[in-house]
Amino acid sequence: MRIKKIIKYELSENSLEKDIDHFIKGAKRGKFAWDSKYENEGLKIIKAYFRMIQEKFNKNEYDECKNCYHKLILFLFDASRGDNNANFGYEDLLAKISDNFDKFIRNYFICLVKACKSDEFLEKVLEYAARLKEYGFNSDIEILLKNLDKEKLERLEKKMLEKTKDLAKNDENKQDILYFLIYLAGAEKNKDKYLQLCNQFKDILDERELNYLKGEYKEYEREY
């Protein structure tokens, strides 16, 4: 992407998706390292991407939006932790991009529901859950519960649970998927399922941490 003016941008590739690929490739090689010290060029480009995706979303171009959101959001999760040399140098990258990053998550999950076939849907939700790490949003689970019928939701949960087999302390991705399932069970107000899922952490968390996680179910009873 080439900056023409302060707030106007022109794609350097022949599609938005390819342009995002090109940007991510450069960022992973350190092109925008410590972006805050270099006139925020990378940050401006990211914000421009989200504006462009929003324009396509408003036109119901869900398939292209799905791909663009998936690549950009998951990359930003990694970049916020400085993975692949893509350290933009901001204390909170997502907050720097938007004071309501959850709106991008909402749009992304709407696109998944509307544009994905079942297998692709499962793989993208799995990849998303495994990359969340310390982040937590409201819209991901909210969109799933509002748009998936009981059969589809159970299939998603079953497939995700299969990915957490043989959970170990060094399996951070599996742990993140399990946390996502626990939060989903909480939002469903299914206490038995919630506690059963928590118990899968019995060899990972100490007793105090495990009891705290189980106790968090009370928050779901108040919020939902």
N, C-alpha and C positions, 0 to 999 in steps of 0.2 A: 504494500500500500504506500502511496506517495502523498505527502501532505501538500496541498495546493495553497490553502489559507489556514488560518488558525482553527476554523470550525468547519471547513469544507474539505472533503476527501475524495480521492479518485482511486478506484480499484486498479491495481497493477496486473491482476490476473483476469481471466475471462468469466469468472463467477465469484460470488461472495465466498462460497465454500472453499474454493481453491485459494483465494486470497488469505483466508484464515489459516489454511494449511501452511502457506508460505510464511506467514507471520509467526506461527507457532514454531516452525522449523528454525527460523532465525533466533527467536527468543530462547529456545532450548540451547542454542550455541552461545548464549550470553550477549546477544546483540543489544538487548535493552536492560542489561545489568545496571542496577542502581539508577534506574530511569529518573528518579526524583532529582538527580543532579544534572540531568541533561534535558531540561525544558519539558519533561513529562511526555516525550514523544510517544512512547509505548502506551501510556495511559490514555492519551488522546485517541490513538488508533482503536484501542479496545472499546472505548465509549462510542466511537463512530460505528464499530461493528454492531454493537447492541442496538443502536438507532436504526441501522439498516435492516437488521433482523426483525425489529419491531414493525417496520414498514411492511415487510413481507408477511409477518404474522397478521397484521391488520387486513391483509388481502387474502387471508386463509391459505397461504402457501405453506401449509404445515409440514410437508415432506422436506423441503429444503431447510426450513427453520429448524426442524428436528435435528438434522445433521449438523447445522451450524451451531446451535445451542450445545449439542452434545460435545463437540470438539472444543469449543471455547470455554464452557463452564468447567469441564473436567480438567482442562489445561490450567485454568485459573486456580482450581483447588490445589493442584501440584505447585504452581508458581508461588502461591501464597506461602508455601513452606520452603521455597528456594530450591525445588527439585530441578534437575537437568540444567543447572546454571541459569535458570529463568527467574532470578531474584531481582524483582523490580525495585526493591529497596524501600517499600512502604510498610509501615507498621501493621496496617490492616488493608491489604490490597482490595478485597471485596468491598469494604466500606468506602475506600477511595474511589472505586468505580461508581458506586451508587449507595445512597443512604437507605435503599430498600432493595437489596439484591434478591430478596425473596420473590419479587415480581418476575425476575428472569427464570427462577426455578418454577414458578407457576406456569408461565408460558411454555417452558420446556416440557413439563409433564402433560400439559394439554396437547402439545404436538405429539408426544409419545402415544397417548391414548388415541388420537385421531389418525395418525399416519403409520403406525407400526403394525406389522403382522405379529402374531403371538410369540414366535421364537425371537424375533428382533427385539420386541418389547421386553421380554425377559432378560436378554443379554444386556440391554442398555440400562435397565433398572439395577441389575447386578453390578455392572461396572460403576454406576453412579454411587450405589451404596458402599462399595468397597473403597471409593475415593473420598468419601465425605470426611473421614477422620474426625477432627474436632468440631467441624461445622454441623449446625442443625438448623433446619428450616421448618416452616409450617405447611407450605403449599404442596410439597411432594406427597406426603401421606394423605393430606386433605383431598387432592385430586384423585388419587388412587381409590379412596373410599367412596367418593362421589360418582366415579365413572365405571368401576368394575363391579360386575354382579358377583354374587357369592361364589359361583363356580370358578370364575376367572381369578378372583382374589385368592381362593384356596389353592389354585394351581400355581400362582405366583409364589405364594408362601411356601408351598411344598418344594418347588424347584430351588428357591433361595435357601431353604433349610438344608437341602442336599449338599449345597456348596459349603456348608459349615461343618461337614463331617470331619472327624479326627482333628478337632480344634486344638491348637497348641499356642503357647505363649508368644511364639514368634510369628504366628499367622495373623498379622494385623488386618489384612484384607478380610479374612474369614470372620474375625471379631467384629469388624465394622458392619458386615452383612448381618450378623446376629444382632447387633445393637439396633439396626434398622428394623428387623423383624420384631424386636421387643417393643420399640416405640410404636410400630404398627399395631401390635396386639393391645397396647395401652390405649391407642386412639379408638380401637374397636370396643374398648371396655370389656375385654375378655380376660378376666383376672387369672383364670386357670392357665390359659395359654401363655400369658405374660410371665407367670411364675415358673412354668415349665421351661420356657426359653431362658429365663434368668439362671436356672439351675445348670444350664450347660456351661456356665462360667465358673462352676464350683472348683475346677482345677486351675483356673486362670486368675481369679480374684481372691484376695484373702477374705476371711469371714466378715470383717467390717465393711469392706467394699461391696460384697455380695448382698449383705443385708440392706445397705444403702440403696442399691439398685432396685431391690425388691420393694423397698419402701417408697420409691418414686411413683409407684402405681397410684398412690393417693392423689398425686397431682393430676392424673388423667381423670379421676373421678370428679375433681373440682372443675377442670377445664372443659371437658367434653360433655 
